[in-house]
Amino acid sequence: MPCTSGSTIMRSCCFPAASTGCLMRSTSCTRKCARSRTTGCRKSCGASMRHWCGRKITKRTCLRVIASGGTTTRPARWTKAIRLPWTGGLAYRIILMPPRPSLVVSLALRKKNHTTHREWRNCALRKDEAGRACARRTSSKGTTTGCTIMSVSARNVATPGGRAIYGSVADKMRCVKRICCWAALWFGISSKLTTARKEKWNAEIAIRSTDFEVHRNWLAITHSLPLSRWYYEKTSEWTLDYPPFFAYFEWLLSHVAKSFDPRMLDVKNLNYASEQTIVFQRFSVIVTDVIYALGVRRCLRALSVGNANPARSVLIGGALLLGNAGLLMVDHIHFQYNGFLFGVLLLSIGALLENRPLQSALLFAVLLNLKHIFMYVAPVYVVYLLRFYCLRDFTVGRAFVKLIKLATIVLGVCLLSFGPLYQHIPQVLSRLFPFKRGLTHAYWAPNFWALYNTADKVLAVATGKTTKASSTGGLVQTFDHTVLPSITPTVTFALTGLAMIPVLLKLWSLKATTSNVSLSRSFVRAIVLCGCTSFLFGWHVHEKAILMVLIPLTLLAIANPNDARWTVFLGVVAHYSLFPLLFKPELTLVKICLHVLYTAVSVLLLKLVHRAAFFRTVEFLYLAGFPVLCVYETVVHEAIGLGDRLPFLPLLLTSVYCALGVLYFWVAYQASFLSSGGEMVADKKKAK
């Protein structure tokens, strides 16, 4: 039975007409349903779109809905999305596309290998003899069928040009969204929950770490001792050495922790790690990472203004930031709350990018009272707020009022933080700035001082001198160099300040009339460079501080190919430099797979955005050395019998090789920033 006027044809089956809302059927449609042994191919007035041929459509079926450009309202059931069984519940919605002479409206429900239905190649809306809007279908043979009258509003127009959407931008964007969502889910949720799950294998493998006991001890100190004794308690060697706001944060967590296992809150219960304690501490990191996710979202939205496709930028940038391999290793395998702290930093950056300087200053002041290491980037905030907030519309009176507002916010936050401890401020400061800990950490962070220490050792061996002390053998110690001059804290502070001056002067010299987008990106680049400067030349730097450079840099990777290139380069170096944190043999495969997987996803997603080669030849050759270094450290070093004679050599090689990469990045990125007018230009040289 042929389809009635007003119905749409899908292969041999009739589809509900917009005018009646009824589902018709033909003889061939009945035969098709009989072959597939399904029921429901029946006439049913008011049936919804999902009821065709007994809800049975093969994967090779292609449906096109032809609609007019009229204003008649569609029946409510026509507004529903079509859900097909092989898509896992994914909804395909009607997409209206404007042609040049007429309107073409097409909805392609298509799977791979579909090449038929040529008779539906060209579908255009015209006027029939009565002047009504109708659709004339032209086959590949040039014949034209009758006019089918439709009544569907033309709205939600997308992708101009009138082309069918097979492999269109809409399809590609749908693929991008699904890739990004799955990447964020895999990196940002699944890996985190895995580390928090109750495991059958020995908990000592990955769940326990030095910092795990550090934070458990801080929970005990803040819960069981009065405020006046927090910064004096030293039963454990892991004394409280974070600013007061973080101590208050631990105090809040302790009130939740006591419902899990009160014994974890005993100061004298050292190295305590029950299953309840492990679950609580692991999930406390996961829950507080919500702040990090909010900061990522805020920054990416602000930086995506002006992009051709801001939704794609937010999706891809979110996948790279939420799934950052360094945060997974440091927070969710090792153990710390860096995600929470970086979330506050990103919220502060996002507020400044949204032109809310007072809110940004408030959040950054809070951050400094949570972890004082973020003083590394404080000069960037000072210069930017003075130049582009206080002095942007310069009058002495208004500038002074704005300066008073900023000072009031910062001093108010510090008063709330240190006020309850005003009688113990000298003791608090002695814990926050322990200069007796020496120039480098037990594991040398990959910075300039790692190269300096290595040069001193090489010169000592070459001249036959004996080193005065082991620079890798202790936690808290001073270290005197043998041949080269010994370095004091004053030297590191002076060197760090001098190295920051060119970046700060460049930021100050930007014109106030520069676009907000350009100023925002220059501000973030200045944070990256000042953070990297402090990492390279600072006193007693931890290897984890490299994330302070990498995370802000990743914010810029979507908008600029040069930033994307350096994000991938520094990501490889930074994540490998964190390997010594996961030093147990059982974690070797875990950290290698995590690094390789994240790097591969980063390259694929950024290649999707920037259709250009990333690395110059020298950079490609340098990165190719990491697999060789990894094989030597994990296999060759022990195999040739150097494990007992030179146990420090793998750590030394990691520090030195990664330090070369960080130093190269700092020099090249700073040269690019200083030579540009605020916006970096992609490198035109030969790349790999």
Rosetta blueprint (number, residue, H / E / L):
1 M L
2 P L
3 C L
4 T L
5 S L
6 G L
7 S L
8 T E
9 I E
10 M E
11 R L
12 S L
13 C E
14 C E
15 F E
16 P L
17 A L
18 A L
19 S L
20 T L
21 G L
22 C E
23 L E
24 M L
25 R L
26 S L
27 T H
28 S H
29 C H
30 T H
31 R H
32 K H
33 C H
34 A H
35 R H
36 S L
37 R L
38 T L
39 T L
40 G L
41 C L
42 R L
43 K L
44 S E
45 C E
46 G L
47 A L
48 S L
49 M L
50 R L
51 H L
52 W L
53 C H
54 G H
55 R H
56 K L
57 I L
58 T L
59 K L
60 R L
61 T L
62 C L
63 L L
64 R L
65 V L
66 I L
67 A L
68 S L
69 G L
70 G L
71 T L
72 T L
73 T L
74 R L
75 P L
76 A H
77 R H
78 W H
79 T H
80 K L
81 A L
82 I E
83 R E
84 L L
85 P H
86 W H
87 T H
88 G L
89 G L
90 L L
91 A E
92 Y E
93 R L
94 I L
95 I E
96 L E
97 M E
98 P L
99 P L
100 R L
101 P L
102 S L
103 L L
104 V E
105 V E
106 S E
107 L L
108 A L
109 L L
110 R L
111 K L
112 K L
113 N L
114 H L
115 T L
116 T L
117 H L
118 R H
119 E H
120 W H
121 R L
122 N E
123 C E
124 A E
125 L E
126 R E
127 K E
128 D L
129 E L
130 A L
131 G L
132 R L
133 A E
134 C E
135 A E
136 R E
137 R E
138 T E
139 S L
140 S L
141 K L
142 G L
143 T L
144 T E
145 T E
146 G E
147 C E
148 T E
149 I E
150 M L
151 S L
152 V L
153 S L
154 A L
155 R L
156 N L
157 V E
158 A L
159 T L
160 P L
161 G L
162 G L
163 R L
164 A L
165 I L
166 Y L
167 G L
168 S L
169 V H
170 A H
171 D H
172 K H
173 M H
174 R H
175 C H
176 V H
177 K H
178 R H
179 I H
180 C H
181 C H
182 W H
183 A H
184 A H
185 L H
186 W H
187 F H
188 G H
189 I H
190 S H
191 S H
192 K H
193 L H
194 T H
195 T H
196 A H
197 R L
198 K L
199 E L
200 K L
201 W L
202 N L
203 A L
204 E L
205 I L
206 A L
207 I L
208 R L
209 S L
210 T H
211 D H
212 F H
213 E H
214 V H
215 H H
216 R H
217 N H
218 W H
219 L H
220 A H
221 I H
222 T H
223 H H
224 S H
225 L L
226 P L
227 L H
228 S H
229 R H
230 W L
231 Y L
232 Y L
233 E L
234 K L
235 T L
236 S L
237 E L
238 W L
239 T L
240 L L
241 D L
242 Y L
243 P L
244 P H
245 F H
246 F H
247 A H
248 Y H
249 F H
250 E H
251 W H
252 L H
253 L H
254 S H
255 H H
256 V H
257 A H
258 K L
259 S L
260 F L
261 D L
262 P H
263 R H
264 M H
265 L H
266 D L
267 V L
268 K L
269 N L
270 L L
271 N L
272 Y L
273 A L
274 S L
275 E H
276 Q H
277 T H
278 I H
279 V H
280 F H
281 Q H
282 R H
283 F H
284 S H
285 V H
286 I H
287 V H
288 T H
289 D H
290 V H
291 I H
292 Y H
293 A H
294 L H
295 G H
296 V H
297 R H
298 R H
299 C H
300 L H
301 R H
302 A H
303 L H
304 S L
305 V L
306 G L
307 N L
308 A L
309 N L
310 P H
311 A H
312 R H
313 S H
314 V H
315 L H
316 I H
317 G H
318 G H
319 A H
320 L H
321 L H
322 L H
323 G L
324 N L
325 A H
326 G H
327 L H
328 L H
329 M H
330 V H
331 D H
332 H H
333 I H
334 H H
335 F H
336 Q L
337 Y L
338 N H
339 G H
340 F H
341 L H
342 F H
343 G H
344 V H
345 L H
346 L H
347 L H
348 S H
349 I H
350 G H
351 A H
352 L H
353 L H
354 E L
355 N L
356 R L
357 P H
358 L H
359 Q H
360 S H
361 A H
362 L H
363 L H
364 F H
365 A H
366 V H
367 L H
368 L H
369 N L
370 L L
371 K L
372 H H
373 I H
374 F H
375 M H
376 Y H
377 V H
378 A H
379 P H
380 V H
381 Y H
382 V H
383 V H
384 Y H
385 L H
386 L H
387 R H
388 F H
389 Y H
390 C H
391 L L
392 R L
393 D L
394 F L
395 T L
396 V H
397 G H
398 R H
399 A H
400 F H
401 V H
402 K H
403 L H
404 I H
405 K H
406 L H
407 A H
408 T H
409 I H
410 V H
411 L H
412 G H
413 V H
414 C H
415 L H
416 L H
417 S H
418 F H
419 G H
420 P H
421 L H
422 Y H
423 Q H
424 H H
425 I H
426 P H
427 Q H
428 V H
429 L H
430 S H
431 R H
432 L H
433 F L
434 P L
435 F H
436 K H
437 R H
438 G L
439 L L
440 T E
441 H L
442 A L
443 Y L
444 W L
445 A L
446 P L
447 N L
448 F H
449 W H
450 A H
451 L H
452 Y H
453 N H
454 T H
455 A H
456 D H
457 K H
458 V H
459 L H
460 A H
461 V H
462 A H
463 T H
464 G L
465 K L
466 T L
467 T L
468 K L
469 A L
470 S L
471 S L
472 T L
473 G L
474 G L
475 L L
476 V L
477 Q L
478 T L
479 F L
480 D L
481 H L
482 T L
483 V L
484 L L
485 P L
486 S L
487 I L
488 T L
489 P H
490 T H
491 V H
492 T H
493 F H
494 A H
495 L H
496 T H
497 G H
498 L H
499 A H
500 M H
501 I H
502 P H
503 V H
504 L H
505 L H
506 K H
507 L H
508 W H
509 S H
510 L L
511 K L
512 A L
513 T L
514 T L
515 S L
516 N H
517 V H
518 S H
519 L H
520 S H
521 R H
522 S H
523 F H
524 V H
525 R H
526 A H
527 I H
528 V H
529 L H
530 C H
531 G H
532 C H
533 T H
534 S H
535 F H
536 L H
537 F H
538 G L
539 W L
540 H L
541 V E
542 H L
543 E H
544 K H
545 A H
546 I H
547 L H
548 M H
549 V H
550 L H
551 I H
552 P H
553 L H
554 T H
555 L H
556 L L
557 A L
558 I L
559 A L
560 N L
561 P H
562 N H
563 D H
564 A H
565 R H
566 W H
567 T H
568 V H
569 F H
570 L H
571 G H
572 V H
573 V H
574 A H
575 H H
576 Y H
577 S H
578 L L
579 F H
580 P H
581 L H
582 L L
583 F L
584 K L
585 P H
586 E H
587 L H
588 T H
589 L H
590 V H
591 K H
592 I H
593 C H
594 L H
595 H H
596 V H
597 L H
598 Y H
599 T H
600 A H
601 V H
602 S H
603 V H
604 L H
605 L H
606 L H
607 K H
608 L H
609 V H
610 H L
611 R L
612 A L
613 A L
614 F L
615 F L
616 R E
617 T H
618 V H
619 E H
620 F H
621 L H
622 Y H
623 L H
624 A H
625 G H
626 F H
627 P H
628 V H
629 L H
630 C H
631 V H
632 Y H
633 E H
634 T H
635 V H
636 V H
637 H H
638 E H
639 A H
640 I L
641 G L
642 L L
643 G L
644 D L
645 R L
646 L L
647 P L
648 F L
649 L H
650 P H
651 L H
652 L H
653 L H
654 T H
655 S H
656 V H
657 Y H
658 C H
659 A H
660 L H
661 G H
662 V H
663 L H
664 Y H
665 F H
666 W H
667 V H
668 A H
669 Y H
670 Q H
671 A H
672 S H
673 F H
674 L H
675 S H
676 S L
677 G L
678 G L
679 E L
680 M L
681 V L
682 A L
683 D L
684 K L
685 K L
686 K L
687 A E
688 K L
